Amino acid sequence: MSVNGIGTDRYMGETYEERLSKITDPHSASAFQAAYAKKMAGSTDYVSTISKTFNTGKAGAANFADAFPMYNVVTHVGNADISTSNWQRNDFPFWKYFQKNTSADALNDWRPSGANPPQTRGDLQRNYSSIGPGRIAVLVPEKLQEKMDADSAYARQIMAKLQEWKEDYDRWDNTVAASYGMNVAEHQAEKSYVFNLDEDGNVKNCTVSGGGGKIIGPTKEEQEQFEAEQREKLRRRVKYIQIIKESAAKQSVREEENLRLFQEMCVKREMLNLK
């Protein structure tokens, strides 16, 4: 599939080199390379299947709700004009876009105050958590909406473009989650998204939230804390699995012993019957 520059040779709308050059975290870069390889190979592994499932829309989808039927979708038509630097701040109130009465340009005049705060700040965590899982908010420029309204075939192309972009992102993000031993299906189901599109339907800005927090744009310290927590979760999970294996082995020994005793009992009964 290829739609206005997005196709099987690209990832999230960019060439492999363009996207990879923007990834500074080595772990995320490694996960991206693995995700890209899966896409190029048309892989049907667990991570790829889950990522695709959540981005498969109704046949002939020409609107965002039909393109993403597994989500609660709200669309805001208007000219959002948010700088990338503002959008990437942890205190940018993107959560307001999930409210139906918020216009696409409602946050155009928002200005930051002070240094970028940590995601762990109490009020931000409450705002992130207020979004909930399984939601999508799409900011659609007026000119793009006019073109889609005038041409249903073009509208379907835009839906396909965003579906592919999101599937690429999810495959990458879920590959990271899997590498930390997380439950990929639960991780995918917890995410919610805000997409700010340009007039050609490309993703200009995006924020993903999930599990009570914001996923896009962590600081180095927050990333290190997250990785440490995930390593500890993985350590506990490995230990738990080892306990299960040991318990299963002991159970197997008991079952074999019980089978041996049962067989001996059957033999003794047969000998008594012969007498």
Phi, psi and omega per residue, in radians:
M1 nan 2.423 3.067
S2 -2.504 2.127 -3.107
V3 -2.279 1.866 3.067
N4 0.824 0.901 3.053
G5 1.661 -0.174 3.087
I6 -1.851 2.199 -3.125
G7 -2.822 -2.946 -3.031
T8 -1.184 -0.262 3.118
D9 -1.644 0.066 -3.118
R10 -2.118 2.886 3.133
Y11 -2.397 2.081 -3.059
M12 0.954 0.677 3.037
G13 1.427 0.096 -3.109
E14 -2.262 2.888 3.030
T15 -1.233 2.846 3.120
Y16 -0.943 -0.827 -3.088
E17 -1.153 -0.700 -3.125
E18 -1.091 -0.823 -3.118
R19 -1.196 -0.794 -3.089
L20 -1.085 -0.617 -3.103
S21 -1.142 -0.333 -3.111
K22 -1.576 -0.113 -3.063
I23 -1.688 1.999 -3.072
T24 -1.641 -0.449 -3.120
D25 -1.403 2.136 -3.099
P26 -1.002 -0.689 -3.124
H27 -1.139 -0.764 3.124
S28 -1.162 -0.625 3.114
A29 -1.121 -0.740 3.106
S30 -1.100 -0.723 3.116
A31 -1.145 -0.661 3.110
F32 -1.093 -0.771 3.132
Q33 -1.059 -0.692 3.111
A34 -1.174 -0.738 -3.140
A35 -1.141 -0.713 3.118
Y36 -1.087 -0.746 3.128
A37 -1.083 -0.678 3.114
K38 -1.111 -0.727 -3.140
K39 -1.140 -0.799 -3.119
M40 -1.100 -0.567 -3.121
A41 -1.497 -0.088 -3.089
G42 1.109 0.649 -3.038
S43 -1.083 2.512 3.073
T44 -2.004 0.539 3.106
D45 -1.198 3.035 -3.047
Y46 -0.985 -0.870 -3.109
V47 -1.089 -0.801 -3.125
S48 -1.127 -0.682 -3.118
T49 -1.138 -0.784 3.111
I50 -1.102 -0.771 -3.131
S51 -1.069 -0.691 -3.139
K52 -1.243 -0.706 -3.101
T53 -1.010 -0.714 -3.094
F54 -1.373 -0.017 3.137
N55 -2.218 0.371 3.071
T56 -1.756 2.045 -3.085
G57 -1.706 -3.091 3.081
K58 -1.198 2.601 -3.122
A59 -0.990 2.290 3.113
G60 1.216 0.442 -3.105
A61 -0.992 2.193 3.129
A62 -2.109 0.139 3.041
N63 -2.459 2.850 -3.000
F64 -1.209 -0.555 3.128
A65 -1.139 -0.717 3.115
D66 -1.311 -0.490 3.134
A67 -1.248 -0.494 -3.120
F68 -2.278 1.178 -3.057
P69 -1.172 -0.233 3.138
M70 -1.496 0.045 -3.108
Y71 -2.178 2.771 2.953
N72 -1.542 1.890 -2.981
V73 -1.861 2.323 3.011
V74 -2.175 2.382 -3.107
T75 -2.051 2.329 3.082
H76 -2.061 2.052 3.124
V77 -1.652 2.189 -3.116
G78 2.872 3.059 -3.051
N79 -1.769 1.502 3.072
A80 -1.240 2.300 -3.118
D81 -2.282 1.417 -3.089
I82 -2.015 2.240 3.101
S83 -1.202 2.637 3.125
T84 -1.062 -0.654 -3.138
S85 -1.117 -0.689 3.086
N86 -1.213 -0.745 -3.090
W87 -1.069 -0.605 -3.059
Q88 -1.449 -0.112 3.096
R89 -1.222 2.567 -3.122
N90 -1.205 -0.430 -3.123
D91 -1.695 0.100 3.038
F92 -1.119 2.142 -2.983
P93 -1.351 0.984 -3.132
F94 -1.051 -0.412 -3.123
W95 -1.062 -0.381 3.125
K96 -1.179 -0.401 -3.139
Y97 -1.205 -0.256 3.098
F98 -1.424 -0.132 3.085
Q99 -1.493 2.300 -3.050
K100 -1.116 -0.484 -3.089
N101 -1.602 0.186 3.082
T102 -1.622 2.259 3.136
S103 -1.456 2.829 -3.122
A104 -1.097 -0.522 -3.091
D105 -1.737 0.235 -3.045
A106 -1.106 -0.480 -3.073
L107 -1.880 0.254 -3.128
N108 -1.061 -0.540 -3.087
D109 -1.669 0.106 -3.133
W110 -1.181 2.360 3.126
R111 -2.277 2.436 -3.136
P112 -1.271 2.782 3.088
S113 -2.300 1.972 3.129
G114 1.426 -2.932 -3.118
A115 -1.262 2.782 3.113
N116 -1.110 2.058 -3.085
P117 -1.327 2.814 3.099
P118 -1.260 2.621 3.111
Q119 -1.107 -0.416 -3.068
T120 -1.347 -0.076 -3.139
R121 -1.037 2.397 -2.993
G122 -0.938 -0.845 -3.097
D123 -1.149 -0.598 3.123
L124 -1.213 -0.723 3.114
Q125 -1.062 -0.688 3.111
R126 -1.136 -0.689 3.122
N127 -1.194 -0.725 3.090
Y128 -1.061 -0.782 -3.082
S129 -1.164 -0.471 -3.102
S130 -1.157 -0.345 -3.104
I131 -1.199 -0.804 -3.094
G132 1.415 2.994 -3.087
P133 -1.536 2.836 2.972
G134 1.185 0.692 -3.125
R135 -2.242 2.620 3.077
I136 -2.381 2.305 3.010
A137 -2.062 2.259 -3.099
V138 -2.095 2.199 3.064
L139 -1.719 2.039 -3.015
V140 -2.002 2.066 3.075
P141 -1.005 2.597 -3.098
E142 -1.023 -0.746 -3.114
K143 -1.135 -0.651 3.105
L144 -1.146 -0.747 3.142
Q145 -1.116 -0.673 3.115
E146 -1.093 -0.739 3.132
K147 -1.157 -0.675 3.120
M148 -1.199 -0.686 3.117
D149 -1.113 -0.585 -3.085
A150 -1.454 -0.316 -3.040
D151 -2.531 1.795 -3.087
S152 -1.138 -0.571 3.114
A153 -1.132 -0.705 3.097
Y154 -1.146 -0.685 3.106
A155 -1.054 -0.718 3.124
R156 -1.123 -0.630 3.090
Q157 -1.117 -0.711 3.127
I158 -1.139 -0.702 3.104
M159 -1.077 -0.765 -3.130
A160 -1.119 -0.644 -3.135
K161 -1.118 -0.808 -3.135
L162 -1.221 -0.635 3.085
Q163 -1.035 -0.765 -3.128
E164 -1.183 -0.739 3.124
W165 -1.034 -0.818 -3.105
K166 -1.189 -0.674 3.106
E167 -1.112 -0.700 3.077
D168 -1.050 -0.838 -3.138
Y169 -1.060 -0.823 -3.088
D170 -1.108 -0.689 3.123
R171 -1.077 -0.729 3.108
W172 -1.157 -0.922 -3.101
D173 -1.079 -0.704 3.130
N174 -1.233 -0.488 3.043
T175 -1.157 -0.689 3.059
V176 -1.083 -0.822 -3.125
A177 -1.047 -0.756 -3.133
A178 -1.113 -0.621 -3.119
S179 -1.162 -0.393 3.095
Y180 -1.648 0.093 3.122
G181 1.375 0.297 -3.132
M182 -1.376 2.775 3.053
N183 -1.342 1.870 -3.013
V184 -1.118 -0.714 -3.124
A185 -1.086 -0.764 3.122
E186 -1.175 -0.714 3.129
H187 -1.054 -0.780 3.131
Q188 -1.115 -0.757 -3.081
A189 -1.164 -0.418 -3.093
E190 -1.412 -0.266 -2.992
K191 -1.391 2.562 2.977
S192 -2.290 2.727 -2.944
Y193 -2.384 2.537 2.897
V194 -2.084 2.179 3.106
F195 -2.013 2.167 3.046
N196 -1.851 1.883 -3.059
L197 -1.610 2.684 2.996
D198 -1.632 -3.035 -3.025
E199 -1.245 -0.193 3.074
D200 -1.781 0.096 3.122
G201 1.460 0.184 3.070
N202 -1.434 2.682 3.111
V203 -1.362 1.959 -3.140
K204 -1.504 -0.796 3.074
N205 -2.437 2.643 3.135
C206 -2.630 2.439 2.990
T207 -2.276 2.382 3.120
V208 -2.108 2.296 3.099
S209 -2.171 2.762 3.132
G210 3.120 2.625 3.095
G211 1.085 0.512 3.109
G212 1.464 0.133 -3.127
G213 -2.471 3.112 3.119
K214 -1.775 2.314 -3.053
I215 -1.633 -0.663 -3.077
I216 -1.367 2.386 2.949
G217 1.368 0.684 3.093
P218 -1.243 2.652 3.036
T219 -1.322 2.965 3.135
K220 -1.064 -0.750 -3.125
E221 -1.119 -0.738 3.131
E222 -1.163 -0.661 3.105
Q223 -1.111 -0.740 3.135
E224 -1.144 -0.692 3.096
Q225 -1.115 -0.759 3.127
F226 -1.063 -0.791 -3.116
E227 -1.127 -0.664 3.118
A228 -1.119 -0.740 3.123
E229 -1.102 -0.719 -3.119
Q230 -1.198 -0.628 3.086
R231 -1.114 -0.688 3.124
E232 -1.169 -0.714 3.079
K233 -1.071 -0.719 3.138
L234 -1.144 -0.714 3.125
R235 -1.053 -0.771 3.128
R236 -1.148 -0.672 -3.136
R237 -1.149 -0.726 3.112
V238 -1.090 -0.737 3.122
K239 -1.100 -0.734 3.139
Y240 -1.105 -0.747 3.124
I241 -1.095 -0.694 3.125
Q242 -1.099 -0.705 3.100
I243 -1.091 -0.728 3.126
I244 -1.091 -0.756 -3.136
K245 -1.100 -0.767 3.136
E246 -1.117 -0.717 3.114
S247 -1.117 -0.711 3.132
A248 -1.138 -0.647 3.129
A249 -1.142 -0.754 3.106
K250 -1.111 -0.696 3.123
Q251 -1.106 -0.666 3.126
S252 -1.114 -0.711 3.109
V253 -1.101 -0.763 3.129
R254 -1.079 -0.726 -3.133
E255 -1.141 -0.686 3.109
E256 -1.135 -0.700 3.117
E257 -1.143 -0.738 3.111
N258 -1.115 -0.662 3.106
L259 -1.139 -0.724 3.125
R260 -1.084 -0.766 3.135
L261 -1.125 -0.679 3.124
F262 -1.124 -0.748 3.122
Q263 -1.095 -0.726 3.110
E264 -1.097 -0.685 3.126
M265 -1.124 -0.704 3.131
C266 -1.112 -0.705 3.128
V267 -1.127 -0.766 3.135
K268 -1.093 -0.716 3.112
R269 -1.102 -0.723 -3.140
E270 -1.137 -0.669 3.121
M271 -1.166 -0.684 3.097
L272 -1.135 -0.671 3.133
N273 -1.157 -0.601 -3.137
L274 -1.211 -0.545 3.115
K275 -1.242 nan nan
